Amino acid sequence: MSAEAKTTVDPAEVAKFEAMAAEWWDPTGKFKPLHMMNPVRLDYITNQIAAEFGRDLNDIMPFKGLRLLDIGCGGGLLSEPMARLGATVIGADAAPRNIPVAQLHAEQMGLKIDYRHTTAEAMADAGEQFDVVLNMEVVEHVADPLAYLTACQQLLKPGGLMVASTINRNPKSFMVAIVGAEHVMRWLPKGTHEWSKFITPDELVALIDSAGLRVVDRKGMVFSPLGWSWSISDTDLSVNYAVACVKPKG
């Protein structure tokens, strides 16, 4: 099935990221916010996977034997570290121009990653199954969040783990993620995000529950202008946040 056949992909959203595809690995370019946030995202993801599957992060390849999907993989900023940790990684993106960028960089790094131009729905229809699905900064860009999350649930094996992140919807997130990031700091092109498509933590938990998954953790990812750094917060989910959820075994 093609990426366009049955999908929650929003073509206008894909076009935004297609236009920036070549800059994925430039830490000072249009994806500077993701490069800055990436260590915190990785810390959260790796700890959730280790806890769920009983893995020791001090091992050389702690995720060996786990099949992992990075949906909305972009240029591979998360796929590559997951591969280095031993996971069998499939990176999928609805924007075709992202795939050769990701493939070339992985090849240059000596990493074997299966990158595909496809969608969550197409992979679910094909019967693909994963231990882990990474769903980072994607749900706010799709046309139908519940249908998209349901496809992600179908992609998980029973007992599998999904880690998702997105942006809260409130006046603060409008000022930080749109006015600050797009208009003041110009970290992202204007129009990259639509505030109306942001999702509150309670809304995301309800969507995840409706999709057949169970939330086991949620944390905020907080940017400090004073320290010019990101950190994980147990309590501050006011702008960026992540949730971990599992597919029941029964």
C-alpha positions in Angstrom: 0.0 0.0 0.0 1.3 3.4 -0.9 1.8 6.1 1.8 -1.1 8.0 0.3 -3.7 5.2 0.2 -5.2 5.0 3.8 -3.6 7.6 6.0 -4.0 10.4 8.6 -1.2 12.3 6.9 -1.8 16.0 6.4 -0.2 16.9 3.1 0.4 20.5 4.2 2.2 19.4 7.3 4.4 17.0 5.2 5.3 19.9 2.9 6.6 22.0 5.7 9.1 19.3 6.8 10.0 18.4 3.2 11.2 22.0 2.7 13.6 21.6 5.6 14.8 18.0 4.8 18.4 18.8 3.9 18.9 20.6 7.2 18.1 17.7 9.6 21.7 17.2 10.7 22.7 20.9 11.0 22.7 21.6 14.8 22.5 25.4 14.0 19.9 25.1 11.3 16.1 24.9 11.2 16.1 21.8 13.5 18.2 23.5 16.2 15.4 23.1 18.8 15.3 19.3 18.3 19.1 19.0 18.5 19.0 21.0 21.8 16.2 18.8 23.1 17.5 15.5 21.8 19.6 14.5 24.8 16.6 15.0 27.2 14.3 13.1 24.8 16.9 10.2 24.6 17.2 10.1 28.3 13.5 9.8 28.8 13.1 7.2 26.0 16.0 5.0 27.1 14.9 4.9 30.7 11.4 4.0 29.7 12.5 1.2 27.4 15.0 -0.1 30.0 12.4 -0.1 32.8 9.7 -1.8 30.6 12.0 -4.5 29.2 14.3 -5.0 32.2 17.4 -3.8 30.3 20.6 -2.5 31.9 21.7 0.8 30.2 25.3 0.1 31.3 25.4 -2.8 28.9 27.1 -2.2 25.6 24.0 -2.9 23.5 21.1 -2.9 26.0 18.3 -2.9 23.4 19.6 -5.9 21.5 16.7 -8.1 20.4 14.1 -5.3 20.5 12.4 -4.3 17.2 11.8 -0.6 17.3 9.8 1.8 15.0 10.7 5.5 14.9 7.5 6.9 13.2 8.0 10.4 11.8 11.8 9.7 11.9 12.8 12.8 9.9 16.5 12.7 9.4 17.1 10.0 12.0 18.0 12.0 15.1 16.4 9.3 17.3 16.8 6.3 15.0 20.6 6.4 15.0 21.1 6.4 18.8 18.5 3.6 19.1 20.5 1.5 16.6 23.7 2.2 18.5 22.1 0.8 21.6 21.4 -2.4 19.8 17.8 -2.2 18.6 16.7 -3.3 15.2 15.4 0.0 13.9 12.9 0.8 11.2 12.5 4.6 10.6 9.3 5.7 8.8 8.3 9.1 7.5 5.5 10.4 5.3 7.8 13.0 3.8 9.8 11.3 1.0 12.7 13.7 0.9 13.5 12.9 4.5 14.3 9.3 3.7 17.5 9.7 1.5 18.8 12.3 4.0 18.4 9.7 6.8 19.8 6.9 4.7 22.9 8.8 3.7 23.7 9.9 7.2 23.2 6.4 8.7 25.5 5.0 6.0 28.1 7.6 6.8 27.9 6.6 10.5 28.2 2.9 9.7 24.7 2.1 11.0 22.2 -0.3 9.5 18.7 1.3 9.7 15.7 0.3 7.6 14.3 3.7 6.5 11.0 3.7 4.6 8.7 6.3 3.0 5.4 5.0 4.5 2.8 5.7 7.2 1.7 4.1 10.5 -1.5 3.0 8.8 0.2 1.3 5.9 2.6 -0.5 8.2 -0.3 -1.6 10.5 -2.3 -2.9 7.4 0.8 -4.9 6.4 0.9 -6.6 9.8 4.1 -5.1 11.0 4.8 -5.6 14.8 7.2 -3.9 17.1 8.4 -4.1 20.7 8.8 -0.3 20.8 7.2 2.6 18.9 8.7 6.1 19.2 6.1 8.7 18.3 7.9 11.9 19.0 6.5 15.3 17.9 4.2 13.8 15.3 0.7 13.6 16.7 0.3 17.4 16.6 0.8 17.3 12.8 -1.6 14.5 11.7 -5.2 15.0 10.4 -6.8 12.5 12.8 -5.0 11.9 16.1 -7.2 9.1 17.3 -7.0 7.1 14.0 -3.2 7.7 14.0 -2.7 6.5 17.6 -4.9 3.5 16.9 -2.6 2.6 14.0 0.4 2.9 16.4 -1.4 0.7 18.9 -1.9 -2.0 16.2 1.9 -1.8 15.4 2.8 -2.8 19.0 3.2 -6.4 20.1 1.2 -7.2 23.3 3.3 -5.9 26.1 4.9 -3.4 23.8 5.8 0.2 24.7 5.0 3.5 22.9 6.7 6.7 23.9 5.0 9.8 22.5 5.8 13.5 22.8 3.9 16.6 21.7 3.1 20.2 22.8 0.5 21.3 25.3 -2.2 23.8 24.2 -2.4 26.8 26.5 -1.4 30.5 26.3 2.2 29.7 27.5 2.7 27.1 24.7 1.5 29.7 22.2 4.1 32.2 23.5 6.9 29.7 23.8 6.4 27.3 20.8 5.1 29.7 18.2 5.9 33.3 19.2 9.2 32.5 20.8 10.5 29.7 18.6 9.1 30.8 15.2 8.9 34.6 15.4 11.5 35.8 18.1 14.3 33.2 18.0 13.5 32.1 14.4 14.5 28.6 15.3 11.7 27.3 13.1 10.0 28.7 10.0 6.8 30.6 10.7 3.8 28.3 10.4 5.7 25.2 11.4 3.2 24.6 14.2 -0.5 25.4 14.5 -1.5 26.1 18.1 -5.0 24.8 17.5 -3.5 21.3 16.8 -1.6 21.2 20.0 -2.9 18.6 22.5 -3.2 18.9 26.3 -1.8 16.0 28.4 -5.3 15.0 29.5 -6.5 15.0 25.9 -3.5 12.8 24.9 -4.1 10.4 27.7 -7.8 10.1 26.7 -6.8 9.5 23.0 -4.2 6.9 24.0 -6.8 5.2 26.2 -9.3 5.2 23.4 -6.7 3.7 21.1 -6.3 0.7 23.4 -3.1 1.6 25.3 -2.4 2.3 28.9 -0.4 5.3 30.1 2.3 4.3 32.6 4.3 7.6 32.8 4.3 11.2 31.7 6.9 13.9 32.1 7.5 17.5 31.0 10.5 18.6 29.0 11.4 22.1 30.1 13.6 24.7 28.5 15.5 27.1 30.7 16.5 30.3 29.0 18.9 31.1 31.9 20.8 27.9 31.6 20.0 27.6 27.8 19.3 23.9 28.5 16.6 21.3 28.6 15.6 19.1 31.6 12.9 16.6 32.5 10.3 17.6 35.0 7.8 15.5 37.0 5.4 18.4 37.3 5.9 21.0 34.5 4.0 19.7 31.4 3.0 23.2 30.4 4.7 23.2 27.0 6.7 20.1 25.8 5.9 16.8 27.4 6.2 13.1 26.8 4.1 10.0 27.8 5.0 6.3 27.9 2.2 3.8 27.4 2.0 0.0 27.0 -0.2 -2.4 25.1 -2.0 -4.8 27.4 -0.8 -8.4 27.1 -4.3 -9.9 27.6 
